[in-house]
């Protein structure tokens, strides 16, 4: 495979993985609100890194602004998830920088290490975030039922669902493609060097 094509695919793979991770939803949870709407919380990679979240449909829970804030605060991600998400983002940024390396073998080996480490770190980040979000959603029905006097049976009606979204799957898939491509290039360069010697 020509060096220029490999370099462009590697650059595009890391850059696209970074953008998808930062801006697409990675993880979400939802439940049915009393007014029939669906209350949901979603996290992009940027949200995980900042420890924040995005709520939709929370107005349907019939909470006061102070109560909404109390519910939202329960869904802030802990510091460990933030550190992992930031580290994953840094690895992806460094991966974009591999295109600047001069020698194809060094570029390929660096891309292999960064793509492998980046994919592994994204998986670890999502595992911890998913675990925290699952714990939060188990408690949210009880929290909302104690905060809301209009619907004390809300915890019985809550239908919580926690799932991973494309902002996780797509970057990991792209990093695996970059990893495999650069393993192939590194092995080919090693074979060429051995043949020359």
C-alpha positions as a printed NumPy array, in Angstrom:
array([[  0.   ,   0.   ,   0.   ],
       [  1.493,   3.38 ,  -0.92 ],
       [  2.898,   5.374,   1.984],
       [  0.783,   8.429,   1.23 ],
       [ -2.447,   6.389,   1.329],
       [ -1.461,   4.751,   4.63 ],
       [ -0.542,   8.109,   6.136],
       [ -3.856,   9.65 ,   5.059],
       [ -5.93 ,   6.72 ,   6.313],
       [ -4.121,   6.803,   9.656],
       [ -4.552,  10.562,   9.972],
       [ -8.224,  10.404,   8.963],
       [ -8.865,   7.435,  11.277],
       [ -7.444,   9.126,  14.374],
       [ -9.051,  12.491,  13.573],
       [-12.464,  11.011,  12.863],
       [-12.269,   8.793,  15.963],
       [-11.467,  11.867,  18.068],
       [-14.358,  13.91 ,  16.645],
       [-16.859,  11.065,  16.954],
       [-15.8  ,  10.367,  20.536],
       [-16.026,  14.02 ,  21.544],
       [-19.312,  14.946,  19.888],
       [-21.498,  11.85 ,  19.412],
       [-23.363,  10.31 ,  22.346],
       [-21.275,   7.5  ,  23.881],
       [-23.673,   6.348,  26.524],
       [-27.262,   7.008,  27.551],
       [-30.017,   6.087,  29.979],
       [-33.72 ,   6.78 ,  29.706],
       [-37.   ,   6.237,  31.518],
       [-40.666,   7.076,  30.991],
       [-41.741,  10.372,  32.557],
       [-45.213,  10.844,  34.124],
       [-46.435,  13.071,  31.28 ],
       [-45.704,  10.346,  28.725],
       [-42.443,  11.849,  27.483],
       [-39.178,  10.015,  27.785],
       [-36.632,  11.489,  30.191],
       [-33.099,  10.704,  29.084],
       [-29.532,  11.493,  29.984],
       [-26.751,  11.221,  27.409],
       [-22.986,  11.599,  27.539],
       [-20.591,  12.354,  24.714],
       [-16.85 ,  11.925,  25.201],
       [-16.624,  15.655,  25.898],
       [-19.321,  15.253,  28.567],
       [-17.447,  12.343,  30.147],
       [-14.243,  14.384,  30.177],
       [-15.995,  17.339,  31.814],
       [-18.008,  15.176,  34.208],
       [-21.271,  16.666,  32.957],
       [-24.305,  15.297,  31.118],
       [-27.183,  16.347,  28.853],
       [-30.76 ,  15.776,  29.999],
       [-33.834,  15.734,  27.781],
       [-37.432,  15.411,  28.923],
       [-36.608,  16.054,  32.569],
       [-39.38 ,  18.691,  32.642],
       [-41.873,  15.831,  32.41 ],
       [-40.861,  14.644,  35.865],
       [-42.714,  17.593,  37.435],
       [-39.752,  18.72 ,  39.526],
       [-38.894,  22.217,  40.71 ],
       [-35.661,  23.742,  39.363],
       [-33.882,  22.898,  42.646],
       [-35.105,  19.304,  42.442],
       [-34.009,  19.061,  38.799],
       [-30.554,  20.256,  39.806],
       [-30.448,  17.64 ,  42.572],
       [-31.334,  14.897,  40.058],
       [-28.825,  16.167,  37.478],
       [-26.048,  16.291,  40.071],
       [-26.553,  12.595,  40.758],
       [-25.672,  11.883,  37.124],
       [-22.356,  13.756,  37.06 ],
       [-19.554,  11.313,  36.263],
       [-16.88 ,  10.709,  38.925],
       [-13.284,  11.898,  38.607],
       [-11.93 ,   8.526,  37.444],
       [-14.167,   8.538,  34.37 ],
       [-13.119,  12.12 ,  33.625],
       [ -9.417,  11.235,  33.829],
       [ -9.883,   8.182,  31.601],
       [-11.867,  10.159,  29.003],
       [ -9.266,  12.938,  28.942],
       [ -6.444,  10.394,  28.592],
       [ -8.293,   8.699,  25.701],
       [ -8.722,  12.069,  23.992],
       [ -5.022,  12.863,  24.438],
       [ -4.042,   9.525,  22.87 ],
       [ -6.281,  10.27 ,  19.884],
       [ -4.719,  13.715,  19.463],
       [ -1.257,  12.143,  19.612],
       [ -2.438,   9.649,  17.004],
       [ -3.29 ,  12.504,  14.664],
       [  0.289,  13.68 ,  15.138],
       [  1.706,  10.376,  13.819],
       [  1.194,  11.728,  10.306],
       [  4.095,  14.112,  11.016],
       [  6.613,  11.328,  11.578],
       [  9.029,  11.006,   8.682],
       [  9.861,   7.322,   8.403],
       [  7.051,   4.922,   7.459],
       [  8.145,   2.269,   9.948],
       [  8.26 ,   4.711,  12.888],
       [  4.908,   6.151,  11.807],
       [  3.355,   2.677,  11.573],
       [  4.726,   1.452,  14.916],
       [  3.656,   4.631,  16.702],
       [  0.2  ,   4.406,  15.158],
       [ -0.089,   0.755,  16.261],
       [  0.764,   1.637,  19.861],
       [ -1.513,   4.698,  19.979],
       [ -4.442,   3.02 ,  18.212],
       [ -4.22 ,  -0.051,  20.448],
       [ -3.857,   1.981,  23.623],
       [ -6.581,   4.411,  22.517],
       [ -9.077,   1.626,  21.772],
       [ -8.284,  -0.097,  25.09 ],
       [ -8.642,   3.165,  27.007],
       [-11.975,   3.93 ,  25.342],
       [-13.241,   0.496,  26.374],
       [-12.058,   0.979,  29.977],
       [-13.607,   4.467,  30.084],
       [-16.942,   3.147,  28.838],
       [-16.911,   0.211,  31.282],
       [-16.478,   2.542,  34.262],
       [-18.963,   5.097,  32.909],
       [-21.515,   2.376,  32.167],
       [-21.122,   0.951,  35.66 ],
       [-21.651,   4.379,  37.235],
       [-24.641,   5.183,  35.034],
       [-26.23 ,   1.817,  35.821],
       [-25.837,   2.494,  39.542],
       [-27.316,   5.982,  39.106],
       [-30.339,   4.745,  37.18 ],
       [-31.071,   2.164,  39.885],
       [-31.319,   5.015,  42.396],
       [-33.046,   7.637,  40.259],
       [-36.575,   6.236,  40.561],
       [-36.362,   6.286,  44.354],
       [-34.797,   9.765,  44.276],
       [-37.491,  11.163,  41.99 ],
       [-40.294,   9.539,  43.987],
       [-39.013,  11.176,  47.202],
       [-38.569,  14.553,  45.502],
       [-41.895,  14.531,  43.65 ],
       [-45.036,  14.542,  45.78 ],
       [-47.279,  14.359,  42.692],
       [-45.98 ,  10.923,  41.631],
       [-44.865,   8.853,  44.632],
       [-45.208,   5.642,  42.589],
       [-42.758,   6.811,  39.908],
       [-40.145,   4.272,  40.957],
       [-42.618,   1.456,  40.145],
       [-43.268,   2.876,  36.665],
       [-39.661,   3.713,  35.794],
       [-38.334,   1.759,  32.835],
       [-34.661,   2.548,  32.897],
       [-32.427,   1.502,  30.012],
       [-28.689,   2.056,  29.886],
       [-26.877,   1.497,  26.624],
       [-23.763,   2.321,  24.66 ],
       [-24.165,   4.632,  21.678],
       [-22.297,   5.198,  18.373],
       [-19.916,   7.674,  20.003],
       [-18.295,   4.645,  21.596],
       [-18.608,   1.952,  18.903],
       [-17.511,   4.033,  15.92 ],
       [-14.244,   5.418,  17.396],
       [-13.24 ,   1.992,  18.697],
       [-13.958,   0.443,  15.271],
       [-11.927,   3.139,  13.508],
       [ -9.008,   2.653,  15.89 ],
       [ -9.049,  -1.087,  15.254],
       [ -8.911,  -0.425,  11.488],
       [ -5.951,   1.94 ,  11.994],
       [ -4.305,  -0.64 ,  14.261],
       [ -4.627,  -3.5  ,  11.748],
       [ -3.552,  -1.353,   8.8  ],
       [ -0.425,  -0.161,  10.576],
       [  0.47 ,  -3.634,  11.871],
       [  0.403,  -4.742,   8.237],
       [  2.587,  -1.794,   7.183],
       [  5.069,  -2.328,  10.054],
       [  5.414,  -6.038,   9.251],
       [  5.872,  -5.301,   5.581],
       [  8.548,  -2.687,   6.313],
       [ 10.337,  -5.133,   8.614],
       [ 10.284,  -7.802,   5.893],
       [ 11.635,  -5.328,   3.333],
       [ 14.449,  -4.284,   5.719],
       [ 15.338,  -7.93 ,   6.416],
       [ 15.413,  -8.76 ,   2.698],
       [ 17.72 ,  -5.812,   2.   ],
       [ 20.165,  -6.946,   4.692]])
